């Protein structure tokens, strides 16, 4: 919270120091500052959900500040849109992925498993299933799920505690033929 306030004051100071002019210095490009995700920040979080969302927003603000927030509360940043076929519920896909805690600790992924994941869209947690339907073959994306869209208040054994937001990074390798699987 304090770092966000300092950032805003710093930006305001920079704006004033430049004479209030949006003009960049001679022959230099002005750096892009995009704080879309902070528009959803809860200044006085009262619920665990609001605290989780703030944790996600702090992560995204530092790493993907232009991530978009879907109506479901999922944050999505498409790094590469992909040019293949759009994915739908029930599709069998092959995907390289990594899932981690917001602090960066990896939980699971292709690297750990040694091979891409083959799964049907609909077999994952709610947020995974929703995001997959926003992507195409070839897409590379990062998305953040609050615990309601992930493993909720139950967690996943010892790997994921209850009420834990998660960060996923995925690359959709291909759509598979379920008859040849």
N, CA and C atoms as a LAMMPS dump frame, in Angstrom:
ITEM: TIMESTEP
0
ITEM: NUMBER OF ATOMS
543
ITEM: BOX BOUNDS ff ff ff
-5.0000000000000000e+02 5.0000000000000000e+02
-5.0000000000000000e+02 5.0000000000000000e+02
-5.0000000000000000e+02 5.0000000000000000e+02
ITEM: ATOMS id mol type element x y z
1 1 1 N 0.835 -1.189 0
2 1 2 C 0 0 0
3 1 3 C 0.876 1.248 0
4 2 1 N 1.867 1.268 0.895
5 2 2 C 2.736 2.433 0.99
6 2 3 C 3.535 2.595 -0.301
7 3 1 N 4.027 1.485 -0.862
8 3 2 C 4.8 1.592 -2.1
9 3 3 C 3.95 2.123 -3.245
10 4 1 N 2.68 1.79 -3.271
11 4 2 C 1.775 2.275 -4.306
12 4 3 C 1.565 3.784 -4.141
13 5 1 N 1.409 4.233 -2.904
14 5 2 C 1.239 5.669 -2.643
15 5 3 C 2.509 6.406 -3.05
16 6 1 N 3.674 5.818 -2.707
17 6 2 C 4.94 6.446 -3.081
18 6 3 C 5.071 6.526 -4.598
19 7 1 N 4.639 5.485 -5.298
20 7 2 C 4.674 5.485 -6.757
21 7 3 C 3.813 6.613 -7.31
22 8 1 N 2.605 6.758 -6.779
23 8 2 C 1.707 7.807 -7.263
24 8 3 C 2.271 9.196 -6.981
25 9 1 N 2.837 9.402 -5.768
26 9 2 C 3.446 10.689 -5.462
27 9 3 C 4.669 10.933 -6.349
28 10 1 N 5.439 9.89 -6.596
29 10 2 C 6.601 10.013 -7.472
30 10 3 C 6.206 10.414 -8.878
31 11 1 N 5.152 9.79 -9.391
32 11 2 C 4.669 10.136 -10.731
33 11 3 C 4.148 11.571 -10.769
34 12 1 N 3.436 11.967 -9.706
35 12 2 C 2.929 13.341 -9.648
36 12 3 C 4.094 14.328 -9.593
37 13 1 N 5.123 14.006 -8.798
38 13 2 C 6.301 14.868 -8.708
39 13 3 C 7.022 14.977 -10.035
40 14 1 N 7.145 13.873 -10.723
41 14 2 C 7.775 13.863 -12.039
42 14 3 C 6.988 14.723 -13.017
43 15 1 N 5.689 14.628 -12.962
44 15 2 C 4.82 15.411 -13.831
45 15 3 C 5.02 16.908 -13.564
46 16 1 N 5.054 17.282 -12.294
47 16 2 C 5.237 18.691 -11.926
48 16 3 C 6.637 19.16 -12.318
49 17 1 N 7.657 18.311 -12.063
50 17 2 C 9.037 18.678 -12.386
51 17 3 C 9.229 18.914 -13.877
52 18 1 N 8.461 18.226 -14.677
53 18 2 C 8.552 18.398 -16.135
54 18 3 C 7.688 19.555 -16.612
55 19 1 N 7.2 20.351 -15.69
56 19 2 C 6.375 21.486 -16.064
57 19 3 C 4.971 21.092 -16.46
58 20 1 N 4.557 19.918 -16.058
59 20 2 C 3.207 19.47 -16.383
60 20 3 C 3.054 19.09 -17.842
61 21 1 N 4.154 19.059 -18.554
62 21 2 C 4.094 18.77 -19.982
63 21 3 C 4.272 17.284 -20.237
64 22 1 N 3.43 16.708 -21.077
65 22 2 C 3.593 15.301 -21.4
66 22 3 C 4.693 15.059 -22.435
67 23 1 N 5.415 16.12 -22.853
68 23 2 C 6.446 15.993 -23.873
69 23 3 C 7.669 15.279 -23.309
70 24 1 N 8.201 14.292 -24.028
71 24 2 C 9.431 13.644 -23.587
72 24 3 C 10.622 14.563 -23.818
73 25 1 N 11.734 14.261 -23.152
74 25 2 C 12.955 15.032 -23.356
75 25 3 C 13.378 14.891 -24.821
76 26 1 N 14.224 15.783 -25.261
77 26 2 C 14.657 15.822 -26.647
78 26 3 C 15.167 14.463 -27.123
79 27 1 N 14.554 13.916 -28.17
80 27 2 C 14.928 12.665 -28.826
81 27 3 C 14.824 11.433 -27.934
82 28 1 N 14.074 11.51 -26.866
83 28 2 C 13.881 10.341 -26.005
84 28 3 C 12.411 9.971 -25.992
85 29 1 N 12.16 8.689 -25.859
86 29 2 C 10.787 8.21 -25.731
87 29 3 C 10.386 8.265 -24.261
88 30 1 N 9.191 8.732 -23.996
89 30 2 C 8.683 8.72 -22.626
90 30 3 C 8.322 7.286 -22.262
91 31 1 N 8.704 6.826 -21.071
92 31 2 C 8.354 5.459 -20.684
93 31 3 C 6.85 5.33 -20.495
94 32 1 N 6.326 4.193 -20.919
95 32 2 C 4.892 3.937 -20.755
96 32 3 C 4.621 3.529 -19.313
97 33 1 N 3.67 4.158 -18.697
98 33 2 C 3.252 3.796 -17.345
99 33 3 C 1.794 3.399 -17.438
100 34 1 N 1.531 2.129 -17.196
101 34 2 C 0.187 1.603 -17.353
102 34 3 C -0.217 0.928 -16.051
103 35 1 N -1.161 1.497 -15.357
104 35 2 C -1.559 0.98 -14.052
105 35 3 C -2.997 0.494 -14.069
106 36 1 N -3.391 -0.185 -15.138
107 36 2 C -4.762 -0.663 -15.275
108 36 3 C -5.177 -1.507 -14.084
109 37 1 N -4.33 -2.442 -13.674
110 37 2 C -4.731 -3.364 -12.608
111 37 3 C -5.024 -2.649 -11.298
112 38 1 N -4.367 -1.518 -11.041
113 38 2 C -4.589 -0.829 -9.771
114 38 3 C -5.963 -0.18 -9.66
115 39 1 N -6.686 -0.082 -10.75
116 39 2 C -8.035 0.486 -10.659
117 39 3 C -8.971 -0.434 -9.875
118 40 1 N -8.562 -1.692 -9.662
119 40 2 C -9.383 -2.645 -8.905
120 40 3 C -8.887 -2.827 -7.473
121 41 1 N -7.878 -2.067 -7.073
122 41 2 C -7.281 -2.218 -5.747
123 41 3 C -8.248 -1.765 -4.652
124 42 1 N -8.289 -2.523 -3.575
125 42 2 C -9.144 -2.195 -2.425
126 42 3 C -8.292 -1.44 -1.407
127 43 1 N -8.56 -0.152 -1.231
128 43 2 C -7.733 0.649 -0.329
129 43 3 C -7.901 0.248 1.127
130 44 1 N -9.046 -0.296 1.47
131 44 2 C -9.284 -0.76 2.839
132 44 3 C -9.95 -2.135 2.769
133 45 1 N -9.153 -3.18 2.462
134 45 2 C -9.756 -4.507 2.278
135 45 3 C -10.428 -5.011 3.552
136 46 1 N -11.678 -5.418 3.398
137 46 2 C -12.459 -5.861 4.551
138 46 3 C -12.718 -7.368 4.547
139 47 1 N -12.53 -8.013 3.413
140 47 2 C -12.809 -9.445 3.316
141 47 3 C -11.552 -10.182 2.851
142 48 1 N -11.493 -11.478 3.109
143 48 2 C -10.362 -12.26 2.584
144 48 3 C -10.267 -12.172 1.057
145 49 1 N -11.409 -12.119 0.38
146 49 2 C -11.401 -11.99 -1.079
147 49 3 C -10.703 -10.7 -1.495
148 50 1 N -11.025 -9.586 -0.844
149 50 2 C -10.4 -8.305 -1.179
150 50 3 C -8.9 -8.34 -0.881
151 51 1 N -8.506 -9.005 0.204
152 51 2 C -7.082 -9.133 0.521
153 51 3 C -6.365 -9.963 -0.547
154 52 1 N -6.99 -11.057 -0.977
155 52 2 C -6.42 -11.882 -2.048
156 52 3 C -6.272 -11.074 -3.332
157 53 1 N -7.322 -10.324 -3.668
158 53 2 C -7.265 -9.536 -4.9
159 53 3 C -6.138 -8.51 -4.824
160 54 1 N -5.958 -7.876 -3.681
161 54 2 C -4.856 -6.924 -3.532
162 54 3 C -3.5 -7.608 -3.703
163 55 1 N -3.361 -8.815 -3.173
164 55 2 C -2.119 -9.572 -3.332
165 55 3 C -1.854 -9.844 -4.809
166 56 1 N -2.895 -10.249 -5.521
167 56 2 C -2.772 -10.499 -6.964
168 56 3 C -2.413 -9.208 -7.699
169 57 1 N -3.077 -8.121 -7.36
170 57 2 C -2.827 -6.835 -8.024
171 57 3 C -1.4 -6.36 -7.766
172 58 1 N -0.899 -6.539 -6.544
173 58 2 C 0.489 -6.156 -6.258
174 58 3 C 1.455 -6.948 -7.138
175 59 1 N 1.205 -8.247 -7.301
176 59 2 C 2.043 -9.077 -8.168
177 59 3 C 1.966 -8.581 -9.616
178 60 1 N 0.753 -8.391 -10.106
179 60 2 C 0.577 -7.961 -11.496
180 60 3 C 1.133 -6.562 -11.725
181 61 1 N 0.942 -5.673 -10.758
182 61 2 C 1.466 -4.32 -10.888
183 61 3 C 2.973 -4.312 -11.091
184 62 1 N 3.658 -5.253 -10.439
185 62 2 C 5.109 -5.351 -10.567
186 62 3 C 5.54 -6.1 -11.825
187 63 1 N 4.685 -6.972 -12.343
188 63 2 C 5.093 -7.85 -13.436
189 63 3 C 4.304 -7.677 -14.737
190 64 1 N 3.011 -7.457 -14.633
191 64 2 C 2.134 -7.344 -15.806
192 64 3 C 1.074 -6.272 -15.542
193 65 1 N 1.474 -5.005 -15.436
194 65 2 C 0.529 -3.963 -15.028
195 65 3 C -0.612 -3.717 -16.007
196 66 1 N -0.484 -4.205 -17.236
197 66 2 C -1.557 -4.006 -18.208
198 66 3 C -2.427 -5.252 -18.375
199 67 1 N -2.344 -6.17 -17.409
200 67 2 C -3.228 -7.343 -17.448
201 67 3 C -4.674 -6.874 -17.383
202 68 1 N -5.544 -7.61 -18.057
203 68 2 C -6.959 -7.228 -18.025
204 68 3 C -7.691 -8.083 -16.995
205 69 1 N -8.722 -7.505 -16.444
206 69 2 C -9.552 -8.216 -15.472
207 69 3 C -10.82 -8.666 -16.182
208 70 1 N -11.055 -9.976 -16.193
209 70 2 C -12.276 -10.511 -16.783
210 70 3 C -13.441 -10.297 -15.823
211 71 1 N -14.654 -10.387 -16.325
212 71 2 C -15.837 -10.212 -15.479
213 71 3 C -15.851 -11.177 -14.3
214 72 1 N -15.215 -12.318 -14.458
215 72 2 C -15.181 -13.337 -13.412
216 72 3 C -14.198 -13.003 -12.29
217 73 1 N -13.42 -11.926 -12.445
218 73 2 C -12.425 -11.568 -11.442
219 73 3 C -11.06 -12.158 -11.729
220 74 1 N -10.934 -12.882 -12.814
221 74 2 C -9.656 -13.454 -13.228
222 74 3 C -8.864 -12.364 -13.949
223 75 1 N -7.567 -12.298 -13.671
224 75 2 C -6.689 -11.362 -14.365
225 75 3 C -5.917 -12.13 -15.43
226 76 1 N -5.885 -11.58 -16.644
227 76 2 C -5.287 -12.268 -17.786
228 76 3 C -4.391 -11.315 -18.568
229 77 1 N -3.194 -11.786 -18.879
230 77 2 C -2.28 -11.056 -19.759
231 77 3 C -1.891 -12.006 -20.882
232 78 1 N -2.315 -11.699 -22.088
233 78 2 C -1.957 -12.515 -23.243
234 78 3 C -0.637 -11.973 -23.788
235 79 1 N 0.405 -12.773 -23.678
236 79 2 C 1.735 -12.37 -24.122
237 79 3 C 1.908 -12.593 -25.62
238 80 1 N 1.289 -13.642 -26.126
239 80 2 C 1.29 -13.969 -27.553
240 80 3 C -0.1 -14.496 -27.879
241 81 1 N -0.835 -13.842 -28.779
242 81 2 C -2.226 -14.242 -29.004
243 81 3 C -2.402 -15.6 -29.679
244 82 1 N -1.418 -16.062 -30.4
245 82 2 C -1.579 -17.323 -31.122
246 82 3 C -2.405 -17.107 -32.376
247 83 1 N -2.175 -17.933 -33.352
248 83 2 C -2.877 -17.796 -34.623
249 83 3 C -3.669 -19.037 -34.972
250 84 1 N -3.667 -20.003 -34.084
251 84 2 C -4.375 -21.244 -34.351
252 84 3 C -5.846 -21.155 -34.012
253 85 1 N -6.448 -22.31 -33.967
254 85 2 C -7.877 -22.441 -33.711
255 85 3 C -8.227 -21.992 -32.287
256 86 1 N -9.359 -21.301 -32.142
257 86 2 C -9.85 -20.907 -30.819
258 86 3 C -10.239 -22.16 -30.039
259 87 1 N -9.995 -22.119 -28.74
260 87 2 C -10.298 -23.27 -27.889
261 87 3 C -11.703 -23.173 -27.325
262 88 1 N -12.303 -24.348 -27.108
263 88 2 C -13.671 -24.418 -26.587
264 88 3 C -13.75 -25.478 -25.494
265 89 1 N -14.8 -25.38 -24.699
266 89 2 C -15.089 -26.366 -23.667
267 89 3 C -15.098 -27.758 -24.297
268 90 1 N -14.419 -28.696 -23.676
269 90 2 C -14.389 -30.071 -24.159
270 90 3 C -13.238 -30.391 -25.09
271 91 1 N -12.507 -29.361 -25.568
272 91 2 C -11.357 -29.623 -26.436
273 91 3 C -10.257 -30.328 -25.65
274 92 1 N -9.58 -31.251 -26.314
275 92 2 C -8.399 -31.903 -25.761
276 92 3 C -7.19 -31.113 -26.246
277 93 1 N -6.388 -30.64 -25.303
278 93 2 C -5.255 -29.783 -25.662
279 93 3 C -3.957 -30.319 -25.067
280 94 1 N -2.867 -29.879 -25.684
281 94 2 C -1.532 -30.109 -25.131
282 94 3 C -0.988 -28.736 -24.776
283 95 1 N -0.572 -28.574 -23.531
284 95 2 C -0.187 -27.262 -23.034
285 95 3 C 1.068 -27.359 -22.172
286 96 1 N 1.985 -26.43 -22.402
287 96 2 C 3.105 -26.24 -21.48
288 96 3 C 2.624 -25.241 -20.44
289 97 1 N 2.894 -25.523 -19.184
290 97 2 C 2.361 -24.649 -18.144
291 97 3 C 3.278 -24.606 -16.937
292 98 1 N 3.041 -23.598 -16.136
293 98 2 C 3.686 -23.466 -14.833
294 98 3 C 2.655 -22.84 -13.913
295 99 1 N 2.5 -23.385 -12.732
296 99 2 C 1.632 -22.784 -11.727
297 99 3 C 2.493 -22.491 -10.504
298 100 1 N 2.31 -21.29 -9.961
299 100 2 C 3.123 -20.877 -8.821
300 100 3 C 2.293 -20.056 -7.848
301 101 1 N 2.855 -19.906 -6.662
302 101 2 C 2.266 -19.003 -5.683
303 101 3 C 2.582 -17.575 -6.125
304 102 1 N 1.9 -16.61 -5.564
305 102 2 C 2.112 -15.207 -5.929
306 102 3 C 3.539 -14.762 -5.602
307 103 1 N 4.168 -15.395 -4.62
308 103 2 C 5.548 -15.026 -4.275
309 103 3 C 6.58 -15.649 -5.214
310 104 1 N 6.115 -16.393 -6.233
311 104 2 C 7.008 -16.953 -7.234
312 104 3 C 7.401 -18.406 -7.023
313 105 1 N 7.116 -18.971 -5.862
314 105 2 C 7.463 -20.377 -5.635
315 105 3 C 6.645 -21.265 -6.566
316 106 1 N 7.353 -22.102 -7.343
317 106 2 C 6.674 -22.971 -8.305
318 106 3 C 6.029 -24.15 -7.59
319 107 1 N 4.809 -24.468 -8.024
320 107 2 C 4.071 -25.601 -7.476
321 107 3 C 4.183 -26.793 -8.413
322 108 1 N 3.951 -26.56 -9.692
323 108 2 C 3.934 -27.641 -10.672
324 108 3 C 4.104 -27.04 -12.062
325 109 1 N 4.407 -27.899 -13.018
326 109 2 C 4.51 -27.426 -14.38
327 109 3 C 5.163 -28.432 -15.294
328 110 1 N 5.225 -28.062 -16.547
329 110 2 C 5.802 -28.915 -17.577
330 110 3 C 7.248 -29.267 -17.244
331 111 1 N 8.006 -28.297 -16.792
332 111 2 C 9.411 -28.522 -16.465
333 111 3 C 9.547 -29.597 -15.384
334 112 1 N 8.724 -29.542 -14.395
335 112 2 C 8.774 -30.514 -13.303
336 112 3 C 8.293 -31.89 -13.765
337 113 1 N 7.267 -31.915 -14.594
338 113 2 C 6.695 -33.179 -15.072
339 113 3 C 7.532 -33.822 -16.172
340 114 1 N 8.273 -33.002 -16.912
341 114 2 C 9.1 -33.525 -17.989
342 114 3 C 8.384 -33.664 -19.319
343 115 1 N 7.119 -33.285 -19.369
344 115 2 C 6.366 -33.339 -20.626
345 115 3 C 5.16 -32.414 -20.529
346 116 1 N 4.648 -31.966 -21.688
347 116 2 C 3.464 -31.103 -21.675
348 116 3 C 2.253 -31.829 -21.09
349 117 1 N 1.33 -31.057 -20.586
350 117 2 C 0.085 -31.591 -20.041
351 117 3 C -0.905 -31.812 -21.179
352 118 1 N -1.547 -32.955 -21.18
353 118 2 C -2.642 -33.236 -22.117
354 118 3 C -3.904 -33.321 -21.275
355 119 1 N -4.857 -32.443 -21.562
356 119 2 C -6.06 -32.374 -20.74
357 119 3 C -7.232 -31.843 -21.553
358 120 1 N -8.4 -32.152 -21.078
359 120 2 C -9.618 -31.604 -21.677
360 120 3 C -9.952 -30.284 -20.997
361 121 1 N -10.397 -29.305 -21.788
362 121 2 C -10.893 -28.065 -21.199
363 121 3 C -12.213 -28.413 -20.526
364 122 1 N -12.247 -28.228 -19.237
365 122 2 C -13.384 -28.627 -18.415
366 122 3 C -12.93 -29.511 -17.268
367 123 1 N -11.714 -30.056 -17.372
368 123 2 C -11.191 -30.916 -16.312
369 123 3 C -10.382 -30.159 -15.267
370 124 1 N -10.106 -28.888 -15.505
371 124 2 C -9.293 -28.11 -14.574
372 124 3 C -10.14 -27.358 -13.571
373 125 1 N -9.475 -26.554 -12.757
374 125 2 C -10.207 -25.689 -11.831
375 125 3 C -10.984 -24.66 -12.647
376 126 1 N -11.958 -24.054 -12.032
377 126 2 C -12.868 -23.135 -12.722
378 126 3 C -12.131 -22.052 -13.518
379 127 1 N -11.177 -21.383 -12.895
380 127 2 C -10.467 -20.302 -13.573
381 127 3 C -9.66 -20.779 -14.766
382 128 1 N -9.029 -21.932 -14.638
383 128 2 C -8.281 -22.53 -15.759
384 128 3 C -9.219 -22.758 -16.932
385 129 1 N -10.358 -23.386 -16.659
386 129 2 C -11.321 -23.689 -17.722
387 129 3 C -11.806 -22.417 -18.412
388 130 1 N -12.056 -21.366 -17.632
389 130 2 C -12.518 -20.106 -18.22
390 130 3 C -11.453 -19.474 -19.109
391 131 1 N -10.217 -19.437 -18.622
392 131 2 C -9.146 -18.799 -19.392
393 131 3 C -8.846 -19.575 -20.668
394 132 1 N -8.828 -20.893 -20.597
395 132 2 C -8.52 -21.683 -21.797
396 132 3 C -9.45 -21.313 -22.951
397 133 1 N -10.687 -20.976 -22.642
398 133 2 C -11.658 -20.622 -23.682
399 133 3 C -11.442 -19.204 -24.225
400 134 1 N -10.496 -18.467 -23.649
401 134 2 C -10.126 -17.141 -24.149
402 134 3 C -8.923 -17.224 -25.092
403 135 1 N -8.338 -18.415 -25.214
404 135 2 C -7.072 -18.57 -25.927
405 135 3 C -7.225 -19.346 -27.232
406 136 1 N -6.143 -19.382 -27.986
407 136 2 C -6.055 -20.1 -29.259
408 136 3 C -4.812 -20.989 -29.221
409 137 1 N -4.746 -21.91 -30.143
410 137 2 C -3.526 -22.684 -30.301
411 137 3 C -2.401 -21.696 -30.618
412 138 1 N -1.295 -21.818 -29.916
413 138 2 C -0.17 -20.9 -30.078
414 138 3 C -0.157 -19.773 -29.066
415 139 1 N -1.232 -19.591 -28.318
416 139 2 C -1.284 -18.527 -27.316
417 139 3 C -0.282 -18.78 -26.197
418 140 1 N 0.286 -17.695 -25.708
419 140 2 C 1.138 -17.714 -24.521
420 140 3 C 0.544 -16.668 -23.592
421 141 1 N 0.181 -17.07 -22.385
422 141 2 C -0.521 -16.158 -21.486
423 141 3 C -0.132 -16.399 -20.036
424 142 1 N -0.352 -15.372 -19.24
425 142 2 C -0.216 -15.448 -17.785
426 142 3 C -1.558 -15.055 -17.213
427 143 1 N -2.02 -15.798 -16.205
428 143 2 C -3.265 -15.409 -15.551
429 143 3 C -3.193 -15.675 -14.064
430 144 1 N -3.942 -14.873 -13.329
431 144 2 C -3.972 -14.96 -11.87
432 144 3 C -5.378 -15.311 -11.427
433 145 1 N -5.454 -16.321 -10.572
434 145 2 C -6.743 -16.776 -10.052
435 145 3 C -6.82 -16.52 -8.559
436 146 1 N -7.939 -15.954 -8.12
437 146 2 C -8.173 -15.917 -6.683
438 146 3 C -8.579 -17.321 -6.252
439 147 1 N -8.611 -17.574 -4.966
440 147 2 C -8.871 -18.938 -4.491
441 147 3 C -10.252 -19.44 -4.883
442 148 1 N -11.215 -18.54 -5.052
443 148 2 C -12.566 -18.949 -5.452
444 148 3 C -12.529 -19.593 -6.832
445 149 1 N -11.649 -19.131 -7.709
446 149 2 C -11.522 -19.671 -9.066
447 149 3 C -10.482 -20.79 -9.15
448 150 1 N -9.81 -21.071 -8.021
449 150 2 C -8.784 -22.118 -8.014
450 150 3 C -9.231 -23.266 -7.098
451 151 1 N -8.543 -23.451 -5.974
452 151 2 C -8.837 -24.598 -5.104
453 151 3 C -9.65 -24.229 -3.866
454 152 1 N -10.184 -23.03 -3.859
455 152 2 C -11.139 -22.551 -2.861
456 152 3 C -10.631 -22.734 -1.431
457 153 1 N -11.553 -23.028 -0.524
458 153 2 C -11.189 -23.142 0.893
459 153 3 C -10.693 -24.538 1.261
460 154 1 N -10.571 -25.409 0.267
461 154 2 C -10.098 -26.774 0.521
462 154 3 C -8.606 -26.928 0.226
463 155 1 N -8.076 -26.14 -0.7
464 155 2 C -6.695 -26.31 -1.104
465 155 3 C -6.531 -27.59 -1.91
466 156 1 N -5.295 -28.023 -2.047
467 156 2 C -4.995 -29.258 -2.771
468 156 3 C -3.919 -30.007 -1.989
469 157 1 N -4.376 -30.846 -1.063
470 157 2 C -3.454 -31.616 -0.232
471 157 3 C -2.459 -30.715 0.466
472 158 1 N -1.195 -31.142 0.468
473 158 2 C -0.136 -30.335 1.086
474 158 3 C 0.474 -29.344 0.095
475 159 1 N 0.14 -29.494 -1.187
476 159 2 C 0.754 -28.654 -2.223
477 159 3 C 0.223 -27.226 -2.222
478 160 1 N -1.094 -27.06 -2.051
479 160 2 C -1.709 -25.732 -2.121
480 160 3 C -2.604 -25.549 -0.905
481 161 1 N -2.262 -24.618 -0.023
482 161 2 C -3.1 -24.377 1.152
483 161 3 C -4.471 -23.819 0.76
484 162 1 N -5.446 -23.934 1.649
485 162 2 C -6.761 -23.329 1.396
486 162 3 C -6.635 -21.824 1.167
487 163 1 N -7.588 -21.286 0.412
488 163 2 C -7.694 -19.835 0.196
489 163 3 C -6.398 -19.219 -0.339
490 164 1 N -5.838 -19.851 -1.364
491 164 2 C -4.566 -19.4 -1.922
492 164 3 C -4.736 -18.951 -3.372
493 165 1 N -4.386 -17.688 -3.671
494 165 2 C -4.39 -17.254 -5.071
495 165 3 C -3.201 -17.876 -5.806
496 166 1 N -3.358 -18.091 -7.108
497 166 2 C -2.331 -18.754 -7.91
498 166 3 C -2.044 -17.99 -9.198
499 167 1 N -0.818 -18.146 -9.683
500 167 2 C -0.391 -17.562 -10.949
501 167 3 C -0.08 -18.708 -11.912
502 168 1 N -0.66 -18.648 -13.101
503 168 2 C -0.421 -19.654 -14.136
504 168 3 C 0.243 -18.987 -15.33
505 169 1 N 1.17 -19.701 -15.949
506 169 2 C 1.718 -19.295 -17.243
507 169 3 C 1.525 -20.479 -18.174
508 170 1 N 0.933 -20.243 -19.326
509 170 2 C 0.613 -21.331 -20.251
510 170 3 C 1.002 -20.975 -21.682
511 171 1 N 1.352 -22.001 -22.43
512 171 2 C 1.517 -21.907 -23.877
513 171 3 C 0.743 -23.071 -24.47
514 172 1 N -0.25 -22.755 -25.288
515 172 2 C -1.075 -23.794 -25.903
516 172 3 C -0.308 -24.347 -27.099
517 173 1 N 0.141 -25.58 -26.99
518 173 2 C 0.945 -26.203 -28.045
519 173 3 C 0.085 -26.692 -29.205
520 174 1 N -0.968 -27.42 -28.875
521 174 2 C -1.821 -27.941 -29.944
522 174 3 C -3.145 -28.441 -29.396
523 175 1 N -4.086 -28.523 -30.31
524 175 2 C -5.373 -29.15 -30.033
525 175 3 C -5.246 -30.58 -30.547
526 176 1 N -5.612 -31.547 -29.717
527 176 2 C -5.43 -32.955 -30.057
528 176 3 C -6.74 -33.594 -30.492
529 177 1 N -6.619 -34.637 -31.266
530 177 2 C -7.778 -35.431 -31.671
531 177 3 C -8.069 -36.421 -30.55
532 178 1 N -9.236 -36.323 -29.914
533 178 2 C -9.53 -37.233 -28.802
534 178 3 C -9.578 -38.698 -29.227
535 179 1 N -9.818 -38.968 -30.496
536 179 2 C -9.854 -40.355 -30.975
537 179 3 C -8.456 -40.952 -31.11
538 180 1 N -7.462 -40.102 -31.245
539 180 2 C -6.095 -40.581 -31.387
540 180 3 C -5.3 -40.505 -30.101
541 181 1 N -5.953 -40.148 -29.035
542 181 2 C -5.274 -39.938 -27.753
543 181 3 C -5.121 -41.226 -27.02
